Amino acid sequence: MKKKKLKLRKGAQKKLIILGAIILVIVLILGFYFTRINELHSLGYSKEAAKNIIFKFKYSYVRDIGENKTLNAAFESNNYEEKNLDSYVKINYQNQKHLISNINKLLKKGYSVDEVSLIIDKGDDESVTLFAKRDKVKYIEEFLSVDYAKLANYDRYVAYKEKENDDAETTVLYVNMDFDKEDYVDPLVIDEFDDYVLVNKHRQLSSLYVPDDLVTIDADYVKADGDIEIERNVAQAFYKMAEAASEDGMELMVSSGYRSYKDQEEVTNTYLELYGQNYVDNYVAKPGFSEHQTAMSLDIASKSVDTFVNSDEYSWMMDNAYKYGFILRYPKSKEDITGYKCEAWHYRYVGKKIAKYIKEHNITYDEYYVMFLDD
Ligand SMILES: [Zn+2]
């Protein structure tokens, strides 16, 4: 009896040791696993990506790379492809839903990692996804390395370049300004108010586009019949400018400000009855195409001289308007770009920073908008 007990005890002991060993191994493995997860997490990888990195045995690879958002996205994605691992590392991350599957497709078509970076940088998820389905094309670097290039305009760049033979930067700029389209044909329609809105012969304000903070210009500054309304901040900037001008002996006035879509419709109809369609087509802004509907533009007048361009106020404005955030919107030297004959009196408020840039670089608001504000 004694012996048997001892045997049992020995057998149980053995089992316990094995069990203990198993538990120890599990604890060690789990400890190891969670240490690595935490390490990867502190390098900027999500828990999900970290888990896949470990299961795919890429821990040391990733640790050597360090933080890399594209790599993180790749390991988070079901579309991860091991053969593209080195490429993921070199491609600049973009926050796009189909990023990894699009990268895989583009690499498969034979685009270099630099080209893939440009393609996804200059497109959004939708345009990249469409582009990734196409056969490989040329001139990616030529066009898409221009800062403000858009992937969605790629075919138009190629067509415009073939026709006009301008350099890539000019091509991208002009196509983004819709110079490859006829005036007033298929314009972009804008219906939400925005201080920086660009209106021209390719960009139309809808009848729903209504300024949100109109004020009436002080009657002392009005050279017109009736009230003139304008956005509040434009009025404030104008008063400051007019005060500064008056210290130099100038008397700045306003002859026109906000005109609603409906106002412009009425103007068009009046001229149509008086002078006919041909006149209207050539000289009257169609409803939605007048910058006055933005309430960010003023027609400036001189109190004493009727033809503004002959006044001292005109010269003063040419030198000083930008300091108060105003730009001459349709300058003489830029008729090809604005599509408008020079209007010496028509000023647009864009704020001091933009006005200064436009003045210093001798560009139009159309160009500035495409280069810096359009997305
Ligand atoms: Zn005007």
Boltz pocket constraint, residues with backbone or C-beta under 6 A from the ligand:
constraints:
  - pocket:
      binder: B
      contacts: [[A, 256], [A, 292], [A, 297], [A, 298], [A, 299], [A, 343], [A, 345], [A, 346], [A, 347]]
      max_distance: 6.0
